[in-house]
Amino acid sequence: MEQEAKEKLHIRLNVYDTIMDMYINPEEEEPLRKAAANITDTINKYASLYNSVRSEKQILYMAFIEIALKLQTIAGRNDNQPLLETMNKLSAEIEEALNN
């Protein structure tokens, strides 16, 4: 564990109202800081809209649902299975036509 910590970068990550000490690979720092900022911005957006009518827990869940929805949308766009199936079908048809 101590050996791993020496190879890792120690950062203090601010997520909404919490400071988190983390040991990370150096190449993870920028993406983690951007992710933390995204979480914080999303929570702040919902807090400013609903702070007087919703609990903090509900506000957090709203923010997490928005972030999860964005991830699902991106994952859906990166699904290349239908493209692969079409390419395989076309390849089979071309092979069949060339064999005849």
ChimeraX attribute file (.defattr): number of C-alpha atoms within 10 A of each C-alpha:
attribute: neighborCount
match mode: 1-to-1
recipient: residues
	/A:1	5
	/A:2	7
	/A:3	7
	/A:4	11
	/A:5	13
	/A:6	10
	/A:7	12
	/A:8	14
	/A:9	15
	/A:10	15
	/A:11	15
	/A:12	12
	/A:13	16
	/A:14	15
	/A:15	17
	/A:16	16
	/A:17	7
	/A:18	10
	/A:19	11
	/A:20	11
	/A:21	11
	/A:22	14
	/A:23	17
	/A:24	16
	/A:25	13
	/A:26	12
	/A:27	9
	/A:28	11
	/A:29	17
	/A:30	10
	/A:31	10
	/A:32	13
	/A:33	16
	/A:34	11
	/A:35	13
	/A:36	16
	/A:37	16
	/A:38	16
	/A:39	20
	/A:40	18
	/A:41	15
	/A:42	19
	/A:43	23
	/A:44	17
	/A:45	14
	/A:46	18
	/A:47	20
	/A:48	10
	/A:49	12
	/A:50	14
	/A:51	14
	/A:52	9
	/A:53	10
	/A:54	13
	/A:55	12
	/A:56	15
	/A:57	9
	/A:58	15
	/A:59	22
	/A:60	20
	/A:61	14
	/A:62	16
	/A:63	22
	/A:64	15
	/A:65	12
	/A:66	15
	/A:67	16
	/A:68	12
	/A:69	12
	/A:70	12
	/A:71	12
	/A:72	12
	/A:73	11
	/A:74	11
	/A:75	11
	/A:76	10
	/A:77	9
	/A:78	9
	/A:79	10
	/A:80	10
	/A:81	9
	/A:82	9
	/A:83	10
	/A:84	11
	/A:85	11
	/A:86	11
	/A:87	12
	/A:88	12
	/A:89	12
	/A:90	12
	/A:91	12
	/A:92	12
	/A:93	12
	/A:94	11
	/A:95	11
	/A:96	10
	/A:97	9
	/A:98	8
	/A:99	7
	/A:100	5
